[in-house]
Amino acid sequence: MSEKKLSKEEIIEGFNKLRQEQRAIATKIAELEADRTEHGLVMDALKEVDSNRKCFRLIGGVLVERTVAEVLPALTKNQGQISSTVEMLNKNLLEKGKNLNDYREKHNITVRGENPSSGGNAAANAQPTQKSNQSSGVLVSNK
């Protein structure tokens, strides 16, 4: 397979694009992990509540009145879907990290200020951040 010789700028641009994609995946994983944790907290709170008690759920920006019995299964299903999405994104992140390392080796790229033994996979090792002002989407009425 013949490949066109890339200029230094094109090589750097390709590398930065791969790093940006890797960071985007890591950011999405962190957001979904926070959502999954939040779902778990709400589900734990609702398990202690009478199933006929009314609660409010935020769906697409609209507050909808439901009962705990209607909301709890939906939350469980959503949490499962979030978990499977996080699992898929983690696989994508590992693949992107391998692609990035292969690209670095192929084009002999070194990053300033980076420990050469780290492999440049800093985005994969980033700790997820928690959002503090995010609503849970479920309110329980006191009546």
C-alpha positions as CSV (number, residue, x, y, z in Angstrom):
1,M,0.0,0.0,0.0
2,S,1.6,3.3,-1.1
3,E,1.0,6.2,1.2
4,K,1.6,9.9,0.4
5,K,4.3,11.5,2.4
6,L,2.7,13.8,5.0
7,S,4.2,17.1,6.0
8,K,5.1,17.8,9.6
9,E,2.0,20.0,9.9
10,E,-0.3,17.3,8.6
11,I,1.3,14.8,11.0
12,I,0.8,17.1,14.0
13,E,-2.8,17.9,12.9
14,G,-3.6,14.2,12.6
15,F,-2.1,13.6,16.1
16,N,-4.0,16.4,17.6
17,K,-7.2,15.2,16.0
18,L,-6.7,11.8,17.6
19,R,-6.0,13.3,21.0
20,Q,-9.1,15.5,20.7
21,E,-11.2,12.4,19.9
22,Q,-9.8,10.5,22.8
23,R,-10.5,13.4,25.2
24,A,-14.1,13.7,23.9
25,I,-14.7,10.0,24.6
26,A,-13.2,10.3,28.1
27,T,-15.3,13.4,28.8
28,K,-18.5,11.5,27.7
29,I,-17.6,8.6,29.9
30,A,-17.2,10.9,32.9
31,E,-20.6,12.5,32.2
32,L,-22.3,9.1,31.9
33,E,-20.6,7.8,35.0
34,A,-22.0,10.8,36.9
35,D,-25.5,10.1,35.5
36,R,-25.3,6.4,36.4
37,T,-24.3,7.3,40.0
38,E,-27.1,9.8,40.2
39,H,-29.6,7.2,38.9
40,G,-28.4,4.9,41.7
41,L,-28.8,7.5,44.4
42,V,-32.4,8.3,43.2
43,M,-33.3,4.6,43.0
44,D,-32.0,4.0,46.5
45,A,-34.1,6.9,47.8
46,L,-37.2,5.7,46.0
47,K,-36.9,2.1,47.2
48,E,-37.7,3.4,50.7
49,V,-40.9,5.1,49.5
50,D,-44.4,3.7,49.1
51,S,-44.9,2.7,45.5
52,N,-48.2,4.6,45.2
53,R,-46.7,7.8,46.3
54,K,-46.6,10.4,43.5
55,C,-43.3,11.8,42.3
56,F,-42.2,14.0,39.4
57,R,-39.8,13.1,36.7
58,L,-38.0,15.4,34.3
59,I,-38.4,14.1,30.8
60,G,-36.9,16.2,28.0
61,G,-37.2,19.4,30.0
62,V,-40.8,18.7,31.0
63,L,-41.7,17.8,34.6
64,V,-44.2,14.9,34.5
65,E,-46.2,13.6,37.4
66,R,-45.9,9.8,37.9
67,T,-46.0,7.3,40.8
68,V,-42.9,5.7,42.3
69,A,-44.0,2.4,40.9
70,E,-43.9,3.9,37.3
71,V,-40.6,5.7,37.7
72,L,-38.4,3.1,39.5
73,P,-38.5,0.6,36.6
74,A,-37.7,3.3,34.1
75,L,-34.7,4.4,36.2
76,T,-33.5,0.9,36.4
77,K,-33.7,0.5,32.7
78,N,-32.0,3.8,32.0
79,Q,-29.2,2.9,34.4
80,G,-28.6,-0.4,32.6
81,Q,-28.5,1.4,29.2
82,I,-26.0,3.9,30.6
83,S,-23.8,1.1,31.9
84,S,-23.8,-0.6,28.5
85,T,-23.0,2.7,26.8
86,V,-20.1,3.3,29.3
87,E,-18.7,-0.2,28.6
88,M,-18.8,0.4,24.8
89,L,-17.2,3.9,25.2
90,N,-14.4,2.4,27.4
91,K,-13.6,-0.1,24.6
92,N,-13.6,2.8,22.1
93,L,-11.3,4.7,24.4
94,L,-8.8,1.8,24.6
95,E,-8.9,1.4,20.8
96,K,-8.4,5.2,20.4
97,G,-5.4,5.0,22.8
98,K,-3.9,2.2,20.8
99,N,-4.4,4.1,17.6
100,L,-2.8,7.2,19.1
101,N,0.2,5.3,20.3
102,D,0.6,3.5,16.9
103,Y,0.4,6.9,15.2
104,R,3.0,8.3,17.6
105,E,5.4,5.4,16.9
106,K,4.8,5.5,13.2
107,H,5.6,9.2,12.9
108,N,8.1,9.3,15.8
109,I,6.2,12.0,17.7
110,T,7.3,13.2,21.2
111,V,5.2,15.6,23.3
112,R,7.0,18.4,25.2
113,G,6.7,18.1,29.0
114,E,5.5,14.5,28.9
115,N,7.3,11.6,30.5
116,P,8.4,9.4,27.6
117,S,7.3,6.2,29.5
118,S,3.7,7.4,29.9
119,G,2.7,6.6,26.4
120,G,0.6,9.7,26.0
121,N,-2.6,8.1,27.2
122,A,-3.3,10.8,29.7
123,A,-7.0,11.1,28.7
124,A,-7.6,7.4,29.5
125,N,-6.2,7.9,33.0
126,A,-8.2,11.1,33.7
127,Q,-10.5,10.9,36.7
128,P,-14.1,11.6,36.1
129,T,-15.4,14.9,37.4
130,Q,-18.7,15.3,39.2
131,K,-21.3,17.9,38.1
132,S,-22.6,19.8,41.1
133,N,-25.6,21.6,39.6
134,Q,-27.2,18.8,37.7
135,S,-30.8,17.8,38.7
136,S,-31.7,14.2,39.3
137,G,-34.9,14.4,37.2
138,V,-37.1,12.9,40.0
139,L,-39.0,14.6,42.8
140,V,-41.1,12.9,45.4
141,S,-44.1,14.6,46.8
142,N,-44.6,14.7,50.6
143,K,-48.3,13.9,50.3
